[in-house]
């Protein structure tokens, strides 16, 4: 690829991020409306080849069928884009980190497809919980690939940039700013981990069976999710402050976006609880009792609950971009001095 040519790895990875985002939205709606078993067979759809199922029957058919079959089709599209990206990266991208992430993406998309099929064939919510955890992980990998492939310095300026980086490193070490930058990197990486763990905790709540879970287990899941919310909020605003002092303009911009998203997410979290479980009778753990969702399937309730999940995915994606901008892969990225 010439320096001024089309950056195909980055373009394809951005396409993958966009397609995965739509796929995750469909997946969130499938869970909200409990539509996972709208199609009882897999990989076929009511005996038809998945790609040959009559368009009018699912697009204009029942809402549950539209969601579940649409989710399958989007999953297949994401899988094909992932394979295309893998071929392009191995042909055009010398960066070992990017290549490793692409291999991880291929493995994850295969595992995710198998988990989706097992969810239907076994009709098991435990599989659904795992499926809900690997989806965000794949999305995070896709965002990381897009962020890394977007870095395209002019090869003519690499020697000069490296010399400038060495001088800047010496200056930072002398003034102590280098340590502050390392602390910023650790904070943003911690935010990334916390955002993913919080999504995992939320997935357990969304897929629980109120008839079989004990009140104690339910309370602990709620407590874990609340603690995760406090952790993500604290780390998000800490990262915003740290990036404003010791990071690039790109990192500062991402940190502010994440802080805004987290503030909105807190409000949506309260709304998601209210429409799904009702207003608690008290504010102590003894009052938290599991029950079937109250209004999550109403259009307004579904919008709130699904929006809460989608916004969590956006926070995770932003955290990946922020951690990348503050040096998460700096030591493994060829041609980029840390």
MOKAMO-V65296 format. One record per residue. RES is the residue in one small letter. NEAR is the number of other C-alpha atoms within 12 Angstrom. D_CENTER is the distance of its C-alpha to the mean C-alpha in Angstrom with 2 decimals. Layout:
[[RES & NEAR & D_CENTER] [RES & NEAR & D_CENTER]]
This chain:
[[x & 17 & 29.85] [x & 13 & 31.96] [x & 14 & 30.79] [x & 11 & 31.02] [x & 13 & 29.82] [x & 15 & 26.66] [x & 25 & 23.67] [x & 28 & 22.64] [x & 39 & 19.90] [x & 30 & 18.15] [x & 27 & 18.99] [x & 32 & 17.76] [x & 39 & 14.43] [x & 29 & 13.96] [x & 26 & 15.05] [x & 40 & 12.52] [x & 37 & 9.60] [x & 24 & 11.57] [x & 29 & 12.39] [x & 40 & 9.02] [x & 33 & 8.17] [x & 28 & 11.58] [x & 35 & 11.19] [x & 40 & 8.46] [x & 36 & 10.94] [x & 35 & 13.70] [x & 42 & 12.33] [x & 42 & 12.08] [x & 37 & 15.58] [x & 37 & 16.86] [x & 37 & 16.25] [x & 39 & 17.65] [x & 33 & 20.71] [x & 30 & 21.02] [x & 29 & 21.45] [x & 40 & 20.33] [x & 30 & 24.04] [x & 29 & 25.13] [x & 35 & 25.72] [x & 23 & 27.44] [x & 25 & 27.62] [x & 28 & 25.38] [x & 28 & 25.04] [x & 20 & 27.74] [x & 29 & 27.60] [x & 21 & 30.82] [x & 15 & 32.56] [x & 17 & 31.57] [x & 16 & 29.66] [x & 25 & 26.14] [x & 21 & 26.59] [x & 17 & 30.11] [x & 24 & 29.65] [x & 18 & 31.66] [x & 18 & 29.63] [x & 12 & 31.60] [x & 19 & 31.21] [x & 27 & 27.43] [x & 19 & 26.85] [x & 15 & 29.74] [x & 18 & 29.69] [x & 18 & 28.47] [x & 24 & 25.20] [x & 29 & 23.84] [x & 32 & 24.84] [x & 32 & 23.30] [x & 34 & 19.86] [x & 41 & 20.05] [x & 45 & 21.75] [x & 37 & 19.63] [x & 37 & 16.50] [x & 40 & 18.44] [x & 33 & 19.52] [x & 30 & 16.15] [x & 39 & 15.03] [x & 27 & 18.21] [x & 25 & 17.65] [x & 38 & 14.28] [x & 31 & 16.23] [x & 24 & 19.08] [x & 30 & 17.21] [x & 38 & 15.74] [x & 27 & 19.37] [x & 25 & 20.66] [x & 37 & 18.43] [x & 33 & 19.64] [x & 21 & 23.19] [x & 25 & 22.97] [x & 34 & 21.50] [x & 22 & 24.19] [x & 15 & 26.80] [x & 22 & 26.05] [x & 30 & 23.81] [x & 20 & 25.71] [x & 27 & 22.99] [x & 23 & 22.65] [x & 29 & 19.24] [x & 37 & 17.83] [x & 31 & 19.76] [x & 25 & 18.46] [x & 36 & 14.79] [x & 40 & 15.88] [x & 26 & 17.69] [x & 27 & 14.72] [x & 40 & 12.80] [x & 29 & 15.99] [x & 22 & 16.38] [x & 30 & 12.97] [x & 36 & 13.52] [x & 25 & 16.99] [x & 25 & 16.12] [x & 36 & 13.67] [x & 34 & 16.52] [x & 26 & 19.03] [x & 31 & 17.29] [x & 40 & 17.16] [x & 30 & 20.83] [x & 26 & 21.76] [x & 32 & 20.35] [x & 30 & 22.88] [x & 21 & 25.71] [x & 19 & 25.71] [x & 23 & 24.72] [x & 21 & 23.11] [x & 29 & 20.58] [x & 23 & 20.03] [x & 28 & 18.61] [x & 39 & 16.42] [x & 30 & 15.03] [x & 28 & 14.24] [x & 36 & 12.81] [x & 40 & 10.38] [x & 35 & 9.34] [x & 32 & 9.21] [x & 42 & 7.10] [x & 46 & 3.64] [x & 35 & 5.94] [x & 43 & 7.08] [x & 49 & 4.48] [x & 43 & 4.86] [x & 42 & 8.38] [x & 49 & 8.87] [x & 43 & 8.28] [x & 41 & 10.56] [x & 44 & 12.99] [x & 36 & 13.28] [x & 39 & 13.94] [x & 45 & 16.46] [x & 38 & 18.20] [x & 24 & 18.71] [x & 26 & 21.09] [x & 28 & 24.42] [x & 22 & 27.42] [x & 17 & 30.89] [x & 17 & 32.45] [x & 12 & 35.76] [x & 16 & 34.43] [x & 17 & 32.78] [x & 16 & 35.97] [x & 15 & 36.48] [x & 20 & 32.90] [x & 20 & 33.18] [x & 15 & 36.46] [x & 17 & 35.05] [x & 19 & 32.15] [x & 17 & 34.75] [x & 15 & 36.84] [x & 19 & 33.94] [x & 22 & 32.93] [x & 16 & 36.55] [x & 15 & 36.71] [x & 18 & 33.57] [x & 16 & 34.95] [x & 12 & 38.26] [x & 13 & 36.94] [x & 16 & 34.32] [x & 20 & 31.47] [x & 22 & 29.90] [x & 19 & 29.37] [x & 23 & 27.69] [x & 31 & 25.28] [x & 26 & 24.47] [x & 26 & 23.92] [x & 38 & 21.51] [x & 38 & 19.53] [x & 25 & 19.53] [x & 35 & 18.45] [x & 44 & 15.40] [x & 32 & 14.46] [x & 29 & 15.13] [x & 42 & 12.91] [x & 43 & 9.91] [x & 28 & 11.15] [x & 31 & 11.95] [x & 45 & 8.70] [x & 39 & 7.30] [x & 31 & 10.81] [x & 38 & 10.92] [x & 40 & 8.30] [x & 32 & 10.50] [x & 31 & 13.52] [x & 39 & 12.74] [x & 39 & 12.33] [x & 31 & 15.75] [x & 40 & 17.28] [x & 41 & 16.22] [x & 35 & 17.66] [x & 30 & 20.71] [x & 23 & 24.19] [x & 23 & 26.25] [x & 14 & 29.44] [x & 15 & 28.89] [x & 20 & 27.02] [x & 17 & 29.39] [x & 21 & 29.47] [x & 17 & 29.03] [x & 21 & 25.83] [x & 30 & 24.47] [x & 23 & 25.46] [x & 22 & 23.83] [x & 29 & 20.47] [x & 32 & 20.95] [x & 23 & 22.09] [x & 24 & 19.16] [x & 30 & 16.74] [x & 25 & 19.11] [x & 20 & 19.40] [x & 32 & 15.67] [x & 33 & 15.89] [x & 22 & 18.85] [x & 26 & 17.31] [x & 38 & 14.25] [x & 32 & 16.85] [x & 24 & 19.35] [x & 33 & 17.24] [x & 43 & 15.88] [x & 29 & 19.48] [x & 28 & 20.84] [x & 41 & 18.63] [x & 37 & 19.85] [x & 26 & 23.39] [x & 30 & 23.16] [x & 37 & 21.68] [x & 23 & 24.39] [x & 20 & 26.95] [x & 29 & 25.87] [x & 32 & 23.29] [x & 23 & 23.29] [x & 17 & 23.13] [x & 23 & 19.72] [x & 35 & 18.38] [x & 32 & 20.35] [x & 24 & 18.95] [x & 35 & 15.28] [x & 46 & 16.36] [x & 27 & 18.19] [x & 27 & 15.47] [x & 42 & 13.18] [x & 33 & 16.35] [x & 22 & 17.03] [x & 32 & 13.69] [x & 37 & 14.19] [x & 25 & 17.75] [x & 24 & 16.90] [x & 34 & 14.45] [x & 28 & 17.43] [x & 20 & 19.62] [x & 28 & 17.38] [x & 33 & 17.12] [x & 22 & 20.91] [x & 26 & 21.21] [x & 33 & 18.96] [x & 33 & 21.19] [x & 23 & 24.31] [x & 29 & 23.75] [x & 34 & 22.58] [x & 29 & 24.99] [x & 23 & 27.51] [x & 19 & 28.86] [x & 19 & 29.62] [x & 13 & 33.37] [x & 11 & 33.02] [x & 12 & 30.81] [x & 12 & 31.55] [x & 20 & 29.75] [x & 17 & 32.77] [x & 19 & 31.95] [x & 25 & 28.45] [x & 28 & 29.27] [x & 31 & 27.06] [x & 24 & 27.97] [x & 22 & 26.86] [x & 31 & 24.64] [x & 21 & 27.09] [x & 24 & 25.87] [x & 32 & 22.25] [x & 27 & 23.59] [x & 18 & 25.48] [x & 17 & 24.11] [x & 18 & 23.76] [x & 28 & 22.30] [x & 32 & 19.79] [x & 26 & 18.72] [x & 32 & 18.27] [x & 42 & 16.45] [x & 38 & 14.07] [x & 32 & 13.64] [x & 39 & 12.78] [x & 42 & 9.84] [x & 37 & 8.70] [x & 34 & 9.46] [x & 45 & 7.45] [x & 45 & 4.18] [x & 38 & 6.52] [x & 46 & 7.55] [x & 48 & 4.82] [x & 41 & 5.21] [x & 43 & 8.75] [x & 48 & 9.17] [x & 43 & 8.66] [x & 40 & 11.13] [x & 46 & 13.31] [x & 46 & 13.65] [x & 42 & 14.53] [x & 37 & 16.98] [x & 42 & 18.61] [x & 34 & 19.34] [x & 32 & 16.77] [x & 31 & 17.97] [x & 24 & 21.29] [x & 16 & 23.52] [x & 21 & 22.32] [x & 27 & 22.28] [x & 23 & 25.67] [x & 25 & 27.65] [x & 28 & 25.73] [x & 23 & 27.66] [x & 25 & 25.71]]
